[in-house]
Amino acid sequence: MSQDLVPPKKGSIFRTIVAIAWSFIGIRKSSEFQEDIARITPLHIMLVGFVAIFLFVIGLMLLVKLVVAT
């Protein structure tokens, strides 16, 4: 049986979180990127990406309030 006939495994939410985290940093191996494309759905990427951006912005706002308050 050929490898092309085997359906790709579904990606997990944890794998999506890791992929998004590496994307924020900007460091990613090409082979891992290709594997993520095959496993992760666009809906997972959008949902985790929006949550990550939201948490990042909230963290920056808290940091600014902490710095300005002192």
Backbone as a printed PyTorch tensor [residue, N CA C, xyz], in Angstrom:
tensor([[[  0.8450,  -1.1750,   0.0000],
         [  0.0000,   0.0000,   0.0000],
         [  0.8920,   1.2390,   0.0000]],

        [[  0.5320,   2.2300,  -0.7510],
         [  1.3090,   3.4430,  -0.8740],
         [  1.0370,   4.3780,   0.2920]],

        [[  2.0190,   5.1850,   0.6230],
         [  1.8610,   6.1630,   1.6880],
         [  0.8250,   7.2280,   1.3150]],

        [[  0.6320,   7.4660,   0.0090],
         [ -0.3060,   8.4920,  -0.4280],
         [ -1.7510,   8.1200,  -0.1330]],

        [[ -2.0460,   6.8320,   0.0110],
         [ -3.4030,   6.3970,   0.2430],
         [ -3.8110,   6.4510,   1.7010]],

        [[ -2.8430,   6.6050,   2.5950],
         [ -3.1290,   6.6580,   4.0270],
         [ -3.5860,   8.0710,   4.3720]],

        [[ -4.7810,   8.2120,   4.9680],
         [ -5.2340,   9.5670,   5.3170],
         [ -4.3500,  10.1570,   6.4130]],

        [[ -4.1180,  11.4640,   6.3590],
         [ -3.2740,  12.0850,   7.3950],
         [ -3.9620,  12.0480,   8.7520]],

        [[ -3.1390,  11.9200,   9.7850],
         [ -3.6680,  11.9310,  11.1450],
         [ -4.1700,  13.3230,  11.4770]],

        [[ -5.2160,  13.3850,  12.2810],
         [ -5.7380,  14.6800,  12.6990],
         [ -4.8170,  15.2910,  13.7440]],

        [[ -4.6940,  16.5990,  13.6780],
         [ -3.8910,  17.3020,  14.6590],
         [ -4.6910,  17.5750,  15.9160]],

        [[ -3.9960,  17.6950,  17.0030],
         [ -4.6430,  17.9750,  18.2800],
         [ -4.5990,  19.4720,  18.5560]],

        [[ -5.3560,  19.8840,  19.5350],
         [ -5.3430,  21.2900,  19.9420],
         [ -3.9560,  21.6470,  20.4820]],

        [[ -3.3340,  20.7240,  21.2110],
         [ -1.9930,  20.9870,  21.7430],
         [ -1.0060,  21.2400,  20.6040]],

        [[ -1.0820,  20.4350,  19.5520],
         [ -0.1780,  20.6150,  18.4080],
         [ -0.4340,  21.9700,  17.7460]],

        [[ -1.6930,  22.3810,  17.6950],
         [ -2.0220,  23.6840,  17.1260],
         [ -1.4430,  24.8020,  17.9840]],

        [[ -1.5460,  24.6650,  19.2970],
         [ -0.9960,  25.6800,  20.2090],
         [  0.5120,  25.7830,  20.0310]],

        [[  1.1740,  24.6460,  19.9140],
         [  2.6300,  24.6510,  19.7180],
         [  2.9880,  25.3110,  18.3900]],

        [[  2.2470,  25.0000,  17.3410],
         [  2.5170,  25.5930,  16.0300],
         [  2.3210,  27.1040,  16.0570]],

        [[  1.2750,  27.5660,  16.7240],
         [  1.0220,  29.0080,  16.8280],
         [  2.1140,  29.6750,  17.6650]],

        [[  2.5290,  29.0280,  18.7430],
         [  3.5890,  29.5870,  19.5860],
         [  4.8850,  29.7430,  18.7950]],

        [[  5.2450,  28.7280,  18.0280],
         [  6.4510,  28.8260,  17.2090],
         [  6.2960,  29.9150,  16.1530]],

        [[  5.0870,  30.1170,  15.6550],
         [  4.8560,  31.1600,  14.6610],
         [  5.0340,  32.5520,  15.2720]],

        [[  4.6240,  32.7210,  16.5210],
         [  4.8200,  34.0040,  17.1910],
         [  6.3060,  34.3080,  17.3180]],

        [[  7.0970,  33.2920,  17.6210],
         [  8.5390,  33.4840,  17.7730],
         [  9.2070,  33.6550,  16.4110]],

        [[  8.6930,  32.9650,  15.4030],
         [  9.2430,  33.0760,  14.0570],
         [ 10.2790,  32.0230,  13.7360]],

        [[ 10.3670,  30.9860,  14.5590],
         [ 11.3270,  29.9110,  14.3270],
         [ 10.5360,  28.6410,  14.0250]],

        [[ 10.7830,  28.0550,  12.8650],
         [ 10.0420,  26.8520,  12.4890],
         [ 10.8340,  26.0720,  11.4570]],

        [[ 10.9380,  24.7820,  11.6470],
         [ 11.5650,  23.9250,  10.6540],
         [ 10.6020,  23.7230,   9.4990]],

        [[ 11.1300,  23.6390,   8.3010],
         [ 10.2810,  23.4540,   7.1260],
         [  9.5370,  22.1240,   7.1720]],

        [[ 10.2120,  21.0800,   7.6540],
         [  9.5650,  19.7670,   7.7210],
         [  8.4090,  19.7660,   8.7170]],

        [[  8.5740,  20.4310,   9.8420],
         [  7.4950,  20.5140,  10.8290],
         [  6.3440,  21.3700,  10.3000]],

        [[  6.6780,  22.4080,   9.5430],
         [  5.6500,  23.2520,   8.9460],
         [  4.7980,  22.4420,   7.9730]],

        [[  5.4440,  21.6450,   7.1440],
         [  4.7130,  20.8050,   6.1820],
         [  3.8340,  19.7880,   6.9040]],

        [[  4.3350,  19.2350,   7.9920],
         [  3.5550,  18.2700,   8.7770],
         [  2.3480,  18.9570,   9.4100]],

        [[  2.5290,  20.1750,   9.8930],
         [  1.4140,  20.9150,  10.4780],
         [  0.3500,  21.2300,   9.4380]],

        [[  0.7690,  21.5880,   8.2460],
         [ -0.1850,  21.8740,   7.1770],
         [ -1.0530,  20.6560,   6.8950]],

        [[ -0.4550,  19.4740,   6.9590],
         [ -1.1980,  18.2540,   6.6750],
         [ -2.1370,  17.8660,   7.8050]],

        [[ -1.8350,  18.2680,   9.0290],
         [ -2.6050,  17.7930,  10.1870],
         [ -3.5740,  18.8060,  10.7750]],

        [[ -3.2070,  20.0700,  10.7940],
         [ -3.9890,  21.0700,  11.5130],
         [ -5.0160,  21.6890,  10.5720]],

        [[ -6.2310,  21.8570,  11.0710],
         [ -7.2880,  22.4620,  10.2640],
         [ -7.2270,  23.9880,  10.3840]],

        [[ -7.6660,  24.6860,   9.3560],
         [ -7.6580,  26.1540,   9.4210],
         [ -8.5130,  26.7070,  10.5630]],

        [[ -9.6030,  26.0250,  10.8830],
         [-10.4470,  26.4820,  11.9850],
         [ -9.6830,  26.4640,  13.3040]],

        [[ -8.9090,  25.3960,  13.5550],
         [ -8.0920,  25.3260,  14.7680],
         [ -7.0760,  26.4640,  14.7950]],

        [[ -6.4590,  26.7240,  13.6580],
         [ -5.4430,  27.7770,  13.5920],
         [ -6.0590,  29.1400,  13.9140]],

        [[ -7.2300,  29.4080,  13.3350],
         [ -7.8800,  30.6990,  13.5770],
         [ -8.2940,  30.8460,  15.0370]],

        [[ -8.8970,  29.8180,  15.5970],
         [ -9.3510,  29.9010,  16.9860],
         [ -8.1870,  30.0800,  17.9500]],

        [[ -7.1780,  29.2430,  17.8230],
         [ -6.0220,  29.3360,  18.7250],
         [ -5.2660,  30.6370,  18.4790]],

        [[ -5.1790,  31.0680,  17.2280],
         [ -4.5090,  32.3300,  16.9200],
         [ -5.1980,  33.5220,  17.5560]],

        [[ -6.5350,  33.5720,  17.4700],
         [ -7.2740,  34.6750,  18.0870],
         [ -7.1170,  34.6740,  19.6030]],

        [[ -7.1630,  33.5090,  20.2150],
         [ -6.9790,  33.4260,  21.6700],
         [ -5.5670,  33.8660,  22.0450]],

        [[ -4.5660,  33.4420,  21.2690],
         [ -3.1810,  33.8170,  21.5490],
         [ -2.9810,  35.3230,  21.4040]],

        [[ -3.5550,  35.9070,  20.3720],
         [ -3.4380,  37.3570,  20.1790],
         [ -4.1270,  38.0950,  21.3230]],

        [[ -5.3100,  37.6280,  21.7100],
         [ -6.0420,  38.2450,  22.8120],
         [ -5.2150,  38.2080,  24.0950]],

        [[ -4.6450,  37.0480,  24.4180],
         [ -3.8290,  36.9290,  25.6290],
         [ -2.5750,  37.7900,  25.5510]],

        [[ -1.9800,  37.8870,  24.3730],
         [ -0.7960,  38.7140,  24.1750],
         [ -1.1180,  40.1830,  24.4200]],

        [[ -2.2220,  40.6590,  23.8620],
         [ -2.6200,  42.0590,  24.0370],
         [ -2.9570,  42.3430,  25.4980]],

        [[ -3.6800,  41.4450,  26.1450],
         [ -3.9990,  41.6240,  27.5660],
         [ -2.7150,  41.6690,  28.3950]],

        [[ -1.7670,  40.7970,  28.0830],
         [ -0.4850,  40.7940,  28.7870],
         [  0.2680,  42.1010,  28.6030]],

        [[  0.2560,  42.6360,  27.3840],
         [  0.9170,  43.9220,  27.1490],
         [  0.2240,  45.0440,  27.9060]],

        [[ -1.0990,  45.0210,  27.9330],
         [ -1.8340,  46.0520,  28.6730],
         [ -1.5150,  45.9900,  30.1640]],

        [[ -1.4580,  44.7920,  30.7210],
         [ -1.1140,  44.6460,  32.1370],
         [  0.3120,  45.1200,  32.4030]],

        [[  1.2240,  44.8120,  31.5070],
         [  2.6110,  45.2460,  31.6570],
         [  2.7080,  46.7690,  31.6380]],

        [[  2.0020,  47.3960,  30.7310],
         [  2.0180,  48.8670,  30.6530],
         [  1.4200,  49.4650,  31.9210]],

        [[  0.3300,  48.9230,  32.4130],
         [ -0.2670,  49.4440,  33.6520],
         [  0.6950,  49.2850,  34.8190]],

        [[  1.4110,  48.1770,  34.8610],
         [  2.3760,  47.9410,  35.9330],
         [  3.5290,  48.9460,  35.8550]],

        [[  4.0170,  49.1940,  34.6670],
         [  5.1450,  50.1320,  34.5080],
         [  4.7080,  51.5630,  34.7910]],

        [[  3.5470,  51.9510,  34.3310],
         [  3.0700,  53.3250,  34.5150],
         [  2.7010,  53.5790,  35.9810]],

        [[  2.2280,  52.5690,  36.6710],
         [  1.7920,  52.7380,  38.0590],
         [  2.9600,  52.9790,  39.0060]],

        [[  4.1580,  52.5550,  38.6470],
         [  5.2970,  52.7290,  39.5580],
         [  6.1090,  53.9370,  39.2550]]])
